[in-house]
Amino acid sequence: MSKKTDQAEIEEIDCLEAIDSLYAYLDGELDDAQSLARFTKHISHCRSCYSRSEFEGVLTERIRRSGKDKTPASLKNRLRNLMDNF
C-alpha cells in the first residue's frame, strides 16, 4: 500500500477536534497511532491549525525553558511587598 493510500484512509477531523488534540500532541501525550495520524493529516492541509500548532509549540518550549531560570531576589521582594500591601 502506498503512503498516499494510507493518508486517504485516515478519517478527517475538523479544526475544533484538531485544537482539542493540540496540547496533547505538544506534550507528547497523543500516543495512539490513529489519533496522531488524524491530527497530523489535518495540520498538513489546514494552514490555520498548522500556524497555531507552530506558535503554541514555540510558546510551550519557551515556557519550559523559562521555568528553569531562577527568579531574581529583587523581583521576589517586590512581589512580597505588593502582596503585603493588599
Protein Blocks (a to p, Z undefined) as FASTA:
>chain_A
ZZklmmmmpccddfklmmmmmmmmmnopambfklmmmmmmmmmmmmklmmmmmmmmmmmm
mmmmmmmpccdfklmmmmmmmmmmZZ
